[in-house]
């Protein structure tokens, strides 16, 4: 054999082995694709069907229930708003009343001054009454004869 024939034979043998290996690899890839197609596509299709059922259930059950809940909630929210407005007005009036009371009862207010003066006069009257009662205990006849002249 000549060198060219040997090279062609060697090349043919090498190509034959490569072709066989390529065919084996392609067959393995086909099997993998069939398994992926059989398992994954089936699982994806089942997941899509479940998702469609879920979306349909949300549309038919959850959305109407939520709409009814919101419709029922509206009057309550309106009442809360009215109550908050009324409470706000009451708090404003209470604040005004407290400010007025603070002005009337404050430490430097005229009423406070008059109250202190009245309490001082009452204390002086009580003192005078104690002195009188003490004197009358010691000199009971002074009611009839008066105070003795000294």
Secondary structure, 3 states (H helix, E strand, C coil): CCHHHHHHHHHHHHHHHHHHHHHHHHHHHHHHHHHHHHHHHHHHHHHHHHHHHHHHHHHHHHHHHHHHHHHHHHHHHHHHHHHHHHHHHHHHHHHHHHHHHHHHHCCCCHHHHHHHHHHHHHHHHHHHHHHHHHHHHHCCCHHHHCCCCC
